[in-house]
Amino acid sequence: MSKPVKEMIVSEYHRRFESVDSAVLVEIRGMDANANNQFRGELARNGIRVTILKNSLARKAFTGGPLEGLNEALSGPTAIVTGADSVVDVARELVRCAKEYESLDLKAAILDGEYFEGEAGITQLSNYPTREEAQATVVALALSPYKNVVGAASAPGSRLLGVVKQIQEKLENGETI
């Protein structure tokens, strides 16, 4: 491959992955064409994109950027998987696909500079909450003290109302208090 072609590929990698700060690397070696098309189609329906990489050129493109941590896993036939709302969603989908497609090898992932190695690392990443799930948890935690305050403030009033009702019933029945 000539030097100008290599430079074009590196610049295309820069352009394609400049806004990507987290991704998963996989190896699809041994997957037949039909299975590969089915696999990619399943991912595409979820907004996930698979790109086959030329490792040496990808290393040049990733160096100095948020995907630089993946450079150590760039060996052998490698594809980078990006997309969806979060890399956690990508990892969840790939862990599910790895059970269905035996030739799918989960190599590595990166999330906010944190490196996850191998199938165990990507499985660990898939158990993380997505951004929306984390935000919902934070909101629930932020609102819980207010629920407790409202409950505590209304509880004495409801007890007082119960006592008043008992007094009223006793007076109506002619009993003394």
C-alpha positions as CSV (number, residue, x, y, z in Angstrom):
1,M,0.0,0.0,0.0
2,S,1.4,3.4,-1.0
3,K,2.1,6.1,1.5
4,P,-0.6,8.5,0.1
5,V,-3.2,5.7,0.4
6,K,-2.1,5.0,4.0
7,E,-2.3,8.7,4.8
8,M,-5.8,8.8,3.4
9,I,-6.9,5.9,5.5
10,V,-5.4,7.5,8.7
11,S,-7.2,10.8,7.9
12,E,-10.5,8.8,7.3
13,Y,-10.0,7.1,10.7
14,H,-9.4,10.5,12.3
15,R,-12.6,11.9,10.7
16,R,-14.7,8.9,11.5
17,F,-13.6,8.5,15.1
18,E,-12.8,12.1,16.2
19,S,-16.0,12.4,18.2
20,V,-15.8,8.9,19.6
21,D,-14.5,8.6,23.1
22,S,-15.5,5.0,23.9
23,A,-15.6,1.9,21.8
24,V,-15.3,-1.9,21.8
25,L,-12.8,-4.0,19.8
26,V,-13.8,-7.4,18.5
27,E,-12.4,-10.1,16.3
28,I,-14.8,-11.7,13.7
29,R,-12.4,-14.2,12.3
30,G,-14.0,-17.5,11.2
31,M,-17.5,-16.1,10.8
32,D,-19.0,-17.0,7.4
33,A,-20.5,-14.3,5.2
34,N,-24.1,-15.0,6.1
35,A,-23.5,-15.0,9.8
36,N,-21.4,-11.8,9.4
37,N,-24.2,-10.1,7.6
38,Q,-26.8,-11.2,10.1
39,F,-24.5,-10.1,13.0
40,R,-23.9,-6.6,11.4
41,G,-27.6,-6.3,10.6
42,E,-28.6,-7.0,14.3
43,L,-26.2,-4.4,15.5
44,A,-27.2,-1.8,12.8
45,R,-30.9,-2.1,13.9
46,N,-29.7,-0.9,17.3
47,G,-27.6,2.0,15.9
48,I,-24.3,0.2,16.3
49,R,-21.6,0.3,13.6
50,V,-18.8,-2.2,12.9
51,T,-15.7,-1.0,11.1
52,I,-12.8,-3.3,10.2
53,L,-9.4,-1.7,11.0
54,K,-5.9,-1.8,9.6
55,N,-4.1,-2.0,13.0
56,S,-1.0,-0.1,12.2
57,L,-3.0,2.8,10.7
58,A,-5.5,2.7,13.5
59,R,-2.7,3.1,16.0
60,K,-1.5,6.2,14.2
61,A,-5.0,7.6,14.1
62,F,-5.9,6.8,17.8
63,T,-2.6,8.1,19.2
64,G,-3.1,11.3,21.2
65,G,-6.9,10.8,21.3
66,P,-9.5,9.3,23.6
67,L,-9.2,5.9,21.9
68,E,-5.4,5.6,22.4
69,G,-5.9,3.1,25.2
70,L,-7.1,0.6,22.7
71,N,-3.7,0.6,20.8
72,E,-2.4,-2.3,22.9
73,A,-5.3,-4.6,21.8
74,L,-4.8,-3.8,18.1
75,S,-3.4,-7.1,16.9
76,G,-4.8,-9.7,14.5
77,P,-8.0,-9.1,12.6
78,T,-9.7,-6.3,14.5
79,A,-13.0,-4.5,14.1
80,I,-14.1,-1.4,16.2
81,V,-17.7,-1.3,17.3
82,T,-19.2,2.1,18.1
83,G,-22.6,3.7,18.2
84,A,-25.8,3.5,20.2
85,D,-26.4,5.9,23.0
86,S,-23.5,4.5,25.1
87,V,-20.7,2.1,24.9
88,V,-22.5,0.2,27.7
89,D,-25.3,-0.5,25.3
90,V,-22.7,-1.7,22.7
91,A,-21.1,-4.0,25.3
92,R,-24.5,-5.4,26.3
93,E,-25.4,-6.2,22.7
94,L,-21.9,-7.7,22.0
95,V,-22.1,-9.9,25.1
96,R,-25.5,-11.1,23.9
97,C,-24.1,-11.7,20.3
98,A,-21.1,-13.6,21.6
99,K,-23.4,-16.3,23.0
100,E,-25.0,-16.6,19.6
101,Y,-21.9,-16.3,17.3
102,E,-19.1,-18.5,18.6
103,S,-16.5,-17.0,16.4
104,L,-17.0,-13.5,17.8
105,D,-14.1,-12.7,20.1
106,L,-14.4,-9.8,22.5
107,K,-11.0,-8.2,22.7
108,A,-11.1,-4.9,24.6
109,A,-13.1,-1.7,25.3
110,I,-12.5,1.8,26.5
111,L,-14.9,4.1,28.4
112,D,-13.8,7.5,29.5
113,G,-10.2,6.4,29.4
114,E,-10.8,3.3,31.5
115,Y,-9.6,0.1,29.7
116,F,-11.5,-3.1,29.8
117,E,-9.6,-6.2,28.6
118,G,-11.0,-9.3,27.1
119,E,-14.4,-10.9,27.4
120,A,-14.4,-10.6,31.2
121,G,-13.7,-6.8,30.9
122,I,-16.4,-6.2,28.3
123,T,-18.9,-8.3,30.4
124,Q,-18.0,-6.1,33.4
125,L,-18.6,-3.0,31.2
126,S,-22.0,-4.4,30.1
127,N,-23.1,-4.5,33.7
128,Y,-22.5,-0.7,34.2
129,P,-25.5,1.5,34.1
130,T,-26.1,3.6,31.0
131,R,-26.1,7.4,31.2
132,E,-29.9,7.4,31.5
133,E,-30.0,4.7,34.1
134,A,-27.3,6.6,36.2
135,Q,-29.2,9.9,35.9
136,A,-32.4,8.2,37.0
137,T,-30.6,6.8,40.0
138,V,-29.2,10.2,40.9
139,V,-32.6,11.8,40.6
140,A,-34.2,9.1,42.8
141,L,-31.5,9.6,45.4
142,A,-31.9,13.3,45.3
143,L,-35.6,13.2,45.8
144,S,-35.7,10.5,48.5
145,P,-34.9,12.9,51.4
146,Y,-37.8,15.1,50.3
147,K,-40.1,12.2,50.3
148,N,-39.0,11.3,53.9
149,V,-39.5,14.9,55.0
150,V,-43.0,15.1,53.5
151,G,-43.8,11.7,55.1
152,A,-42.5,12.8,58.5
153,A,-44.4,16.1,58.3
154,S,-47.7,14.4,57.3
155,A,-47.4,11.5,59.7
156,P,-48.1,13.4,63.0
157,G,-51.1,15.1,61.4
158,S,-52.6,11.8,60.4
159,R,-52.0,10.4,63.9
160,L,-53.6,13.5,65.4
161,L,-56.6,13.1,63.1
162,G,-56.9,9.5,64.2
163,V,-56.9,10.6,67.9
164,V,-59.5,13.3,67.2
165,K,-61.7,10.7,65.4
166,Q,-61.5,8.3,68.4
167,I,-62.5,11.2,70.8
168,Q,-65.4,12.1,68.6
169,E,-66.6,8.4,68.4
170,K,-66.4,8.1,72.2
171,L,-68.3,11.3,72.8
172,E,-71.0,10.2,70.3
173,N,-71.4,6.9,72.1
174,G,-71.7,8.7,75.5
175,E,-68.4,7.5,76.8
176,T,-66.2,9.7,78.9
177,I,-62.8,10.7,77.9
